[in-house]
Amino acid sequence: MPSWRLASPAVAWLLAALVVVLLAGYTVLAAATRELTFASNFWTGVLIIVAITPIGLLVAARQPG
């Protein structure tokens, strides 16, 4: 039976790619519902996600344990 670990660099990259896809979907839905205004919380959420994802990816890829 092959050894498979959940906490591997490949899984970290896969989850980061999933975050990018979900963020793109979030943007499309926000545009469809006209929520892309500066008064909405859309830009705050995007900024937080864009700031945290690369940090989490680096930590998870370099220290999978």
VMD Tcl script that draws the C-alpha trace (Angstrom):
set ca {
  {0.00 0.00 0.00}
  {1.51 3.41 -0.94}
  {2.28 5.90 1.77}
  {-0.01 8.93 1.55}
  {0.21 11.91 3.85}
  {-2.41 14.61 4.11}
  {0.16 17.20 5.15}
  {2.44 17.32 2.13}
  {3.66 20.21 -0.03}
  {1.54 18.92 -2.92}
  {-1.61 19.14 -0.80}
  {-0.64 22.67 0.27}
  {-0.33 23.74 -3.37}
  {-3.60 22.01 -4.21}
  {-5.41 23.85 -1.42}
  {-3.87 27.17 -2.51}
  {-5.13 26.53 -6.05}
  {-8.56 25.74 -4.61}
  {-8.53 29.08 -2.76}
  {-7.76 30.88 -6.04}
  {-10.62 29.09 -7.82}
  {-13.04 29.86 -4.99}
  {-11.93 33.50 -4.94}
  {-12.57 33.73 -8.68}
  {-16.04 32.26 -8.19}
  {-16.68 34.67 -5.33}
  {-15.71 37.56 -7.59}
  {-18.03 36.40 -10.37}
  {-20.94 36.01 -7.96}
  {-20.25 39.39 -6.38}
  {-20.21 41.01 -9.81}
  {-23.47 39.26 -10.75}
  {-25.18 40.56 -7.62}
  {-23.62 44.03 -7.95}
  {-21.69 43.73 -4.69}
  {-18.43 45.05 -6.16}
  {-18.70 48.45 -4.54}
  {-16.27 50.15 -2.21}
  {-18.99 50.31 0.45}
  {-19.30 46.52 0.58}
  {-17.11 44.11 2.52}
  {-16.04 42.41 -0.69}
  {-12.68 44.16 -0.98}
  {-11.87 43.58 2.68}
  {-12.48 39.86 2.28}
  {-10.43 39.69 -0.90}
  {-7.54 41.56 0.71}
  {-7.52 39.23 3.71}
  {-7.63 36.11 1.52}
  {-4.89 37.40 -0.79}
  {-2.68 38.27 2.20}
  {-3.16 35.05 4.17}
  {-3.08 32.43 1.40}
  {0.59 32.83 0.37}
  {1.71 32.85 3.99}
  {-0.24 29.68 4.73}
  {1.09 28.07 1.56}
  {4.70 28.81 2.50}
  {4.28 27.49 6.01}
  {2.42 24.36 4.91}
  {4.82 23.61 2.05}
  {7.98 24.03 4.15}
  {6.80 22.47 7.41}
  {4.27 19.78 6.52}
  {4.56 18.14 9.94}
}
mol new
graphics top color blue
foreach p $ca { graphics top sphere $p radius 0.5 }
foreach p [lrange $ca 0 end-1] q [lrange $ca 1 end] { graphics top cylinder $p $q radius 0.2 }
display resetview
